[in-house]
Amino acid sequence: MSAPTKMALRFPKGRFAMLSVYSFTGAAIVASTIFSLLLFLSLDDNPLMQWLFGALAVIFEAGKFYAWYEFGERRAHGNYVGALSALAFYLILALISIGGSIGGINSATNAAQSEQRQAQAQIDAYNRQIDAIEQQITLNNQAAERYIELDRIATGVARLQKENNQLRKEQQQLAFERDSLPAVAQGSILGLISNLANTLGVSADQAQSWLVIFLSVLLDLFTAFFVGVIGEEQRFRHWYRHPHATPPTPLNNKASPRANDINTESTTPDSASPHEDTDAPYADIKAALAAKTLRCSKKAVMAEYALSQEAVDTLFTHLQQQGLVAKKPNHHYHWVG
């Protein structure tokens, strides 16, 4: 079976497949819009301006994906000049959207890093206090040794030992408070940035920049792909429900000359009912059905020979009248000639 035949025998996607496609597309569009909003809303603190910038971000996102859908529509209809203009418009809006996504993702990443830095700063503050107490205890021990040398144990050493005991208690209390702090949890994105920085041998800021750019571009490509899938499926469903219309894919251009002959004959009044078995196109169909190289089905004949629904109905009626084709109880045809 040829490649065009396989393409023609494709059926519309099922409900689960389309539900999945619409879910992925909707989630990607919402994510892209939210990231753009994070950037546009930060441009001004005035509530009115925030509303205007937010509306602008939504318009850009909606217009971008509609421009990509329109690109697919115009390309499918052979309007390549219009397709190029739609593609140029999409690329402009995509650059704006990617910039917004970069700003939004970068803002979220910086917020996570800021929380980690604050938690680490608290731990560092406790460590500095504990180290300061440890240094004071060391100085007191040195002073106690001096008092021992001066034979002033009763007056100086006892006081220093008492002071050191109090400092030890404070040190233990600080250590307990430090250890009671919530653990500094390193988020997945921060761990990924750290691993990328170590792998690529760059700083964490550079790794974060490359990661944010990659995620932003990937989000736009992901959404554009599924928007294109929806557009292609809509065009295919229209052709599938109206077989006499021109297919959305260039199947007719690749069809054999005998298919074109059949289509030409099906449009003439005399072709409404083929009377001659020696008619070459219909003879080929009958030969293929008899040899079992072609499935005895109207859809299979339509796909193989690019016939209209009316022509195939006329053909099968004629074959039934000749006793070559019979219909099963389940309304499927089978060859009996």
BAMARMI-946444 format. One record per residue (C-alpha): residue number from 1; chain; x, y, z. Coordinates in steps of 0.1 Angstrom, whole numbers. Layout:
<rs>
<num NUM cadena A x X y Y z Z>;
...
</rs>
This chain:
<rs>
<num 1 cadena A x 0 y 0 z 0>;
<num 2 cadena A x 14 y 34 z -10>;
<num 3 cadena A x 22 y 62 z 14>;
<num 4 cadena A x -7 y 84 z 1>;
<num 5 cadena A x -31 y 55 z 6>;
<num 6 cadena A x -19 y 51 z 42>;
<num 7 cadena A x -24 y 88 z 48>;
<num 8 cadena A x -59 y 87 z 32>;
<num 9 cadena A x -69 y 57 z 54>;
<num 10 cadena A x -62 y 77 z 86>;
<num 11 cadena A x -93 y 83 z 106>;
<num 12 cadena A x -101 y 113 z 129>;
<num 13 cadena A x -85 y 112 z 163>;
<num 14 cadena A x -106 y 98 z 191>;
<num 15 cadena A x -122 y 116 z 220>;
<num 16 cadena A x -94 y 107 z 244>;
<num 17 cadena A x -67 y 119 z 220>;
<num 18 cadena A x -84 y 152 z 213>;
<num 19 cadena A x -91 y 157 z 250>;
<num 20 cadena A x -54 y 152 z 258>;
<num 21 cadena A x -44 y 176 z 230>;
<num 22 cadena A x -68 y 203 z 242>;
<num 23 cadena A x -57 y 198 z 278>;
<num 24 cadena A x -20 y 201 z 269>;
<num 25 cadena A x -26 y 231 z 247>;
<num 26 cadena A x -47 y 249 z 273>;
<num 27 cadena A x -23 y 243 z 301>;
<num 28 cadena A x 7 y 255 z 280>;
<num 29 cadena A x -12 y 287 z 270>;
<num 30 cadena A x -22 y 294 z 306>;
<num 31 cadena A x 14 y 289 z 318>;
<num 32 cadena A x 28 y 311 z 290>;
<num 33 cadena A x 2 y 338 z 298>;
<num 34 cadena A x 10 y 337 z 335>;
<num 35 cadena A x 47 y 341 z 330>;
<num 36 cadena A x 41 y 370 z 306>;
<num 37 cadena A x 17 y 386 z 332>;
<num 38 cadena A x 45 y 384 z 359>;
<num 39 cadena A x 67 y 405 z 337>;
<num 40 cadena A x 41 y 430 z 324>;
<num 41 cadena A x 25 y 436 z 358>;
<num 42 cadena A x 59 y 445 z 373>;
<num 43 cadena A x 63 y 474 z 349>;
<num 44 cadena A x 42 y 498 z 369>;
<num 45 cadena A x 27 y 499 z 404>;
<num 46 cadena A x -3 y 519 z 394>;
<num 47 cadena A x -34 y 496 z 394>;
<num 48 cadena A x -48 y 511 z 362>;
<num 49 cadena A x -15 y 506 z 344>;
<num 50 cadena A x -12 y 471 z 357>;
<num 51 cadena A x -47 y 463 z 343>;
<num 52 cadena A x -36 y 478 z 309>;
<num 53 cadena A x -3 y 459 z 309>;
<num 54 cadena A x -20 y 427 z 319>;
<num 55 cadena A x -46 y 430 z 291>;
<num 56 cadena A x -17 y 437 z 267>;
<num 57 cadena A x 0 y 405 z 278>;
<num 58 cadena A x -31 y 385 z 273>;
<num 59 cadena A x -37 y 400 z 239>;
<num 60 cadena A x -2 y 392 z 228>;
<num 61 cadena A x -4 y 356 z 240>;
<num 62 cadena A x -38 y 350 z 223>;
<num 63 cadena A x -27 y 368 z 191>;
<num 64 cadena A x 5 y 348 z 190>;
<num 65 cadena A x -12 y 314 z 190>;
<num 66 cadena A x -39 y 325 z 166>;
<num 67 cadena A x -12 y 338 z 142>;
<num 68 cadena A x 3 y 303 z 143>;
<num 69 cadena A x -30 y 287 z 137>;
<num 70 cadena A x -36 y 311 z 108>;
<num 71 cadena A x -2 y 302 z 94>;
<num 72 cadena A x -12 y 265 z 92>;
<num 73 cadena A x -45 y 274 z 76>;
<num 74 cadena A x -30 y 296 z 49>;
<num 75 cadena A x -2 y 271 z 41>;
<num 76 cadena A x -28 y 243 z 38>;
<num 77 cadena A x -47 y 263 z 13>;
<num 78 cadena A x -16 y 271 z -8>;
<num 79 cadena A x -16 y 308 z 2>;
<num 80 cadena A x 22 y 309 z 8>;
<num 81 cadena A x 25 y 347 z 8>;
<num 82 cadena A x -2 y 350 z 35>;
<num 83 cadena A x 14 y 321 z 54>;
<num 84 cadena A x 47 y 340 z 54>;
<num 85 cadena A x 30 y 372 z 67>;
<num 86 cadena A x 13 y 352 z 95>;
<num 87 cadena A x 46 y 335 z 103>;
<num 88 cadena A x 64 y 368 z 106>;
<num 89 cadena A x 36 y 382 z 129>;
<num 90 cadena A x 38 y 351 z 150>;
<num 91 cadena A x 76 y 353 z 153>;
<num 92 cadena A x 74 y 390 z 165>;
<num 93 cadena A x 48 y 381 z 192>;
<num 94 cadena A x 67 y 349 z 201>;
<num 95 cadena A x 98 y 370 z 208>;
<num 96 cadena A x 78 y 393 z 231>;
<num 97 cadena A x 62 y 362 z 248>;
<num 98 cadena A x 96 y 345 z 253>;
<num 99 cadena A x 109 y 376 z 268>;
<num 100 cadena A x 79 y 377 z 292>;
<num 101 cadena A x 84 y 340 z 300>;
<num 102 cadena A x 121 y 346 z 307>;
<num 103 cadena A x 112 y 374 z 331>;
<num 104 cadena A x 85 y 354 z 348>;
<num 105 cadena A x 105 y 322 z 353>;
<num 106 cadena A x 136 y 342 z 363>;
<num 107 cadena A x 115 y 361 z 389>;
<num 108 cadena A x 101 y 328 z 404>;
<num 109 cadena A x 136 y 314 z 405>;
<num 110 cadena A x 151 y 344 z 422>;
<num 111 cadena A x 123 y 343 z 448>;
<num 112 cadena A x 132 y 307 z 456>;
<num 113 cadena A x 168 y 316 z 459>;
<num 114 cadena A x 160 y 346 z 481>;
<num 115 cadena A x 141 y 324 z 506>;
<num 116 cadena A x 171 y 300 z 507>;
<num 117 cadena A x 195 y 329 z 513>;
<num 118 cadena A x 174 y 343 z 541>;
<num 119 cadena A x 172 y 309 z 558>;
<num 120 cadena A x 210 y 305 z 554>;
<num 121 cadena A x 216 y 340 z 567>;
<num 122 cadena A x 198 y 331 z 600>;
<num 123 cadena A x 220 y 300 z 604>;
<num 124 cadena A x 251 y 321 z 597>;
<num 125 cadena A x 241 y 346 z 623>;
<num 126 cadena A x 238 y 319 z 650>;
<num 127 cadena A x 272 y 305 z 639>;
<num 128 cadena A x 288 y 339 z 643>;
<num 129 cadena A x 274 y 343 z 678>;
<num 130 cadena A x 285 y 309 z 688>;
<num 131 cadena A x 320 y 316 z 674>;
<num 132 cadena A x 322 y 349 z 693>;
<num 133 cadena A x 313 y 331 z 725>;
<num 134 cadena A x 339 y 305 z 718>;
<num 135 cadena A x 365 y 332 z 713>;
<num 136 cadena A x 355 y 348 z 746>;
<num 137 cadena A x 359 y 315 z 764>;
<num 138 cadena A x 393 y 311 z 749>;
<num 139 cadena A x 404 y 345 z 761>;
<num 140 cadena A x 391 y 338 z 796>;
<num 141 cadena A x 411 y 305 z 797>;
<num 142 cadena A x 442 y 325 z 787>;
<num 143 cadena A x 435 y 350 z 815>;
<num 144 cadena A x 430 y 322 z 840>;
<num 145 cadena A x 464 y 308 z 832>;
<num 146 cadena A x 479 y 342 z 838>;
<num 147 cadena A x 461 y 344 z 872>;
<num 148 cadena A x 475 y 309 z 881>;
<num 149 cadena A x 510 y 321 z 873>;
<num 150 cadena A x 505 y 351 z 896>;
<num 151 cadena A x 492 y 328 z 923>;
<num 152 cadena A x 457 y 346 z 923>;
<num 153 cadena A x 436 y 315 z 919>;
<num 154 cadena A x 411 y 324 z 946>;
<num 155 cadena A x 403 y 358 z 932>;
<num 156 cadena A x 407 y 356 z 894>;
<num 157 cadena A x 404 y 320 z 883>;
<num 158 cadena A x 371 y 313 z 901>;
<num 159 cadena A x 355 y 344 z 886>;
<num 160 cadena A x 366 y 334 z 851>;
<num 161 cadena A x 354 y 298 z 855>;
<num 162 cadena A x 320 y 311 z 866>;
<num 163 cadena A x 319 y 334 z 836>;
<num 164 cadena A x 329 y 306 z 812>;
<num 165 cadena A x 302 y 284 z 826>;
<num 166 cadena A x 276 y 311 z 818>;
<num 167 cadena A x 291 y 315 z 783>;
<num 168 cadena A x 289 y 278 z 777>;
<num 169 cadena A x 252 y 278 z 786>;
<num 170 cadena A x 245 y 307 z 762>;
<num 171 cadena A x 265 y 289 z 735>;
<num 172 cadena A x 244 y 257 z 740>;
<num 173 cadena A x 212 y 277 z 739>;
<num 174 cadena A x 222 y 294 z 706>;
<num 175 cadena A x 232 y 260 z 691>;
<num 176 cadena A x 198 y 246 z 702>;
<num 177 cadena A x 180 y 275 z 686>;
<num 178 cadena A x 201 y 271 z 654>;
<num 179 cadena A x 194 y 234 z 651>;
<num 180 cadena A x 157 y 240 z 657>;
<num 181 cadena A x 153 y 261 z 626>;
<num 182 cadena A x 135 y 245 z 597>;
<num 183 cadena A x 159 y 227 z 574>;
<num 184 cadena A x 170 y 248 z 543>;
<num 185 cadena A x 152 y 228 z 516>;
<num 186 cadena A x 168 y 232 z 482>;
<num 187 cadena A x 141 y 232 z 456>;
<num 188 cadena A x 143 y 211 z 425>;
<num 189 cadena A x 149 y 241 z 403>;
<num 190 cadena A x 178 y 253 z 425>;
<num 191 cadena A x 193 y 218 z 425>;
<num 192 cadena A x 190 y 217 z 387>;
<num 193 cadena A x 208 y 251 z 384>;
<num 194 cadena A x 235 y 239 z 408>;
<num 195 cadena A x 241 y 207 z 388>;
<num 196 cadena A x 241 y 225 z 355>;
<num 197 cadena A x 266 y 250 z 369>;
<num 198 cadena A x 289 y 222 z 380>;
<num 199 cadena A x 285 y 202 z 348>;
<num 200 cadena A x 291 y 232 z 324>;
<num 201 cadena A x 317 y 247 z 346>;
<num 202 cadena A x 300 y 281 z 348>;
<num 203 cadena A x 286 y 302 z 376>;
<num 204 cadena A x 251 y 296 z 390>;
<num 205 cadena A x 238 y 329 z 375>;
<num 206 cadena A x 249 y 319 z 340>;
<num 207 cadena A x 234 y 284 z 344>;
<num 208 cadena A x 202 y 300 z 356>;
<num 209 cadena A x 201 y 323 z 326>;
<num 210 cadena A x 206 y 295 z 301>;
<num 211 cadena A x 180 y 273 z 318>;
<num 212 cadena A x 154 y 301 z 319>;
<num 213 cadena A x 159 y 308 z 282>;
<num 214 cadena A x 157 y 271 z 273>;
<num 215 cadena A x 124 y 266 z 293>;
<num 216 cadena A x 108 y 297 z 278>;
<num 217 cadena A x 116 y 287 z 242>;
<num 218 cadena A x 105 y 251 z 249>;
<num 219 cadena A x 72 y 263 z 263>;
<num 220 cadena A x 65 y 283 z 232>;
<num 221 cadena A x 75 y 254 z 209>;
<num 222 cadena A x 54 y 230 z 229>;
<num 223 cadena A x 23 y 252 z 226>;
<num 224 cadena A x 28 y 260 z 189>;
<num 225 cadena A x 31 y 223 z 181>;
<num 226 cadena A x -2 y 214 z 198>;
<num 227 cadena A x -20 y 244 z 183>;
<num 228 cadena A x -8 y 231 z 149>;
<num 229 cadena A x -21 y 196 z 157>;
<num 230 cadena A x -55 y 211 z 165>;
<num 231 cadena A x -56 y 231 z 133>;
<num 232 cadena A x -45 y 201 z 112>;
<num 233 cadena A x -71 y 178 z 128>;
<num 234 cadena A x -99 y 204 z 122>;
<num 235 cadena A x -90 y 205 z 85>;
<num 236 cadena A x -88 y 168 z 83>;
<num 237 cadena A x -122 y 163 z 100>;
<num 238 cadena A x -137 y 188 z 75>;
<num 239 cadena A x -123 y 168 z 46>;
<num 240 cadena A x -133 y 135 z 61>;
<num 241 cadena A x -169 y 146 z 65>;
<num 242 cadena A x -170 y 161 z 30>;
<num 243 cadena A x -150 y 136 z 8>;
<num 244 cadena A x -159 y 154 z -24>;
<num 245 cadena A x -140 y 185 z -12>;
<num 246 cadena A x -103 y 189 z -18>;
<num 247 cadena A x -83 y 171 z 9>;
<num 248 cadena A x -62 y 192 z 32>;
<num 249 cadena A x -31 y 172 z 23>;
<num 250 cadena A x -18 y 170 z -12>;
<num 251 cadena A x -32 y 135 z -18>;
<num 252 cadena A x -48 y 144 z -52>;
<num 253 cadena A x -14 y 156 z -65>;
<num 254 cadena A x 1 y 122 z -58>;
<num 255 cadena A x -28 y 101 z -70>;
<num 256 cadena A x -24 y 80 z -100>;
<num 257 cadena A x -37 y 91 z -135>;
<num 258 cadena A x -64 y 64 z -132>;
<num 259 cadena A x -78 y 82 z -102>;
<num 260 cadena A x -80 y 115 z -121>;
<num 261 cadena A x -98 y 97 z -149>;
<num 262 cadena A x -123 y 83 z -125>;
<num 263 cadena A x -130 y 117 z -109>;
<num 264 cadena A x -134 y 132 z -144>;
<num 265 cadena A x -159 y 106 z -154>;
<num 266 cadena A x -178 y 108 z -121>;
<num 267 cadena A x -186 y 145 z -129>;
<num 268 cadena A x -201 y 137 z -163>;
<num 269 cadena A x -238 y 126 z -166>;
<num 270 cadena A x -229 y 94 z -184>;
<num 271 cadena A x -207 y 82 z -155>;
<num 272 cadena A x -237 y 80 z -131>;
<num 273 cadena A x -239 y 43 z -138>;
<num 274 cadena A x -210 y 24 z -154>;
<num 275 cadena A x -224 y 1 z -181>;
<num 276 cadena A x -193 y -13 z -196>;
<num 277 cadena A x -171 y -38 z -178>;
<num 278 cadena A x -144 y -29 z -202>;
<num 279 cadena A x -142 y 6 z -187>;
<num 280 cadena A x -105 y 7 z -177>;
<num 281 cadena A x -107 y 24 z -142>;
<num 282 cadena A x -137 y 4 z -131>;
<num 283 cadena A x -122 y -27 z -145>;
<num 284 cadena A x -91 y -21 z -124>;
<num 285 cadena A x -112 y -17 z -93>;
<num 286 cadena A x -131 y -49 z -99>;
<num 287 cadena A x -98 y -67 z -106>;
<num 288 cadena A x -83 y -54 z -73>;
<num 289 cadena A x -114 y -65 z -54>;
<num 290 cadena A x -114 y -99 z -70>;
<num 291 cadena A x -77 y -104 z -63>;
<num 292 cadena A x -83 y -94 z -26>;
<num 293 cadena A x -55 y -68 z -30>;
<num 294 cadena A x -80 y -41 z -21>;
<num 295 cadena A x -104 y -43 z 8>;
<num 296 cadena A x -140 y -46 z -2>;
<num 297 cadena A x -150 y -13 z 15>;
<num 298 cadena A x -163 y 20 z 2>;
<num 299 cadena A x -137 y 39 z 23>;
<num 300 cadena A x -109 y 17 z 10>;
<num 301 cadena A x -119 y 24 z -26>;
<num 302 cadena A x -123 y 61 z -20>;
<num 303 cadena A x -89 y 63 z -4>;
<num 304 cadena A x -71 y 42 z -31>;
<num 305 cadena A x -87 y 59 z -61>;
<num 306 cadena A x -96 y 93 z -47>;
<num 307 cadena A x -132 y 89 z -56>;
<num 308 cadena A x -161 y 110 z -43>;
<num 309 cadena A x -188 y 94 z -21>;
<num 310 cadena A x -214 y 95 z -49>;
<num 311 cadena A x -191 y 77 z -74>;
<num 312 cadena A x -183 y 50 z -49>;
<num 313 cadena A x -220 y 45 z -41>;
<num 314 cadena A x -228 y 42 z -78>;
<num 315 cadena A x -200 y 17 z -83>;
<num 316 cadena A x -210 y -6 z -54>;
<num 317 cadena A x -247 y -4 z -65>;
<num 318 cadena A x -236 y -15 z -100>;
<num 319 cadena A x -214 y -43 z -86>;
<num 320 cadena A x -244 y -55 z -64>;
<num 321 cadena A x -266 y -56 z -95>;
<num 322 cadena A x -240 y -78 z -112>;
<num 323 cadena A x -239 y -101 z -83>;
<num 324 cadena A x -202 y -95 z -77>;
<num 325 cadena A x -206 y -78 z -43>;
<num 326 cadena A x -230 y -86 z -14>;
<num 327 cadena A x -238 y -68 z 18>;
<num 328 cadena A x -234 y -86 z 51>;
<num 329 cadena A x -260 y -83 z 80>;
<num 330 cadena A x -236 y -58 z 96>;
<num 331 cadena A x -238 y -36 z 64>;
<num 332 cadena A x -202 y -45 z 54>;
<num 333 cadena A x -195 y -56 z 18>;
<num 334 cadena A x -178 y -87 z 7>;
<num 335 cadena A x -167 y -99 z -27>;
<num 336 cadena A x -187 y -129 z -40>;
<num 337 cadena A x -178 y -128 z -77>;
</rs>
